[in-house]
Amino acid sequence: MVTATLRIAESILLVAYVSFLGLGVPAPTTDWGAMLSKGITYTYDGSWWLILPPGIAIVLVVCAINFLGDGLRDAFAVKGR
């Protein structure tokens, strides 16, 4: 269970990274990496705030899943002396 939660967080980061590079899901479907990539193109026009929502969403979701995995690890850990 713990490994699965950590792998989910890694998968989210991998999909966002690949989509940011333009190698992810096709154009009609959107994801956080594609949103970051589009937002980066508008930062030069003064709309730097467009990268904040997808960036914050990625950080919050990945941290939440990692904290869930840590909590599961602590809950299932064998308490030794």
C-alpha positions, 0 to 999 in steps of 0.5 A, spaced: 500 500 500 505 504 501 509 503 495 503 504 491 501 511 494 508 513 492 508 510 485 502 514 484 505 520 486 511 519 481 506 517 476 503 524 477 510 527 476 512 523 470 506 525 466 506 532 468 513 532 466 512 529 459 506 533 458 510 539 459 515 537 454 510 536 449 510 528 449 504 527 453 497 526 452 494 529 445 491 536 444 484 535 446 485 532 453 488 537 458 493 536 464 497 540 468 504 539 464 500 542 458 497 547 462 504 549 465 507 549 458 502 554 455 503 558 461 510 559 460 509 561 453 505 567 456 510 569 461 513 573 457 507 577 455 506 579 463 501 573 465 506 570 469 500 568 474 498 563 469 503 558 471 501 558 478 494 554 478 497 548 475 504 548 479 500 549 485 496 543 484 501 539 482 505 540 488 499 540 493 496 533 490 503 530 490 505 532 497 498 530 499 499 523 496 506 522 499 503 524 506 498 519 505 503 514 504 507 516 510 501 515 514 500 508 512 507 506 513 507 509 520 500 506 521 502 499 518 509 499 521 511 494 526 512 497 533 519 494 536 523 495 542 
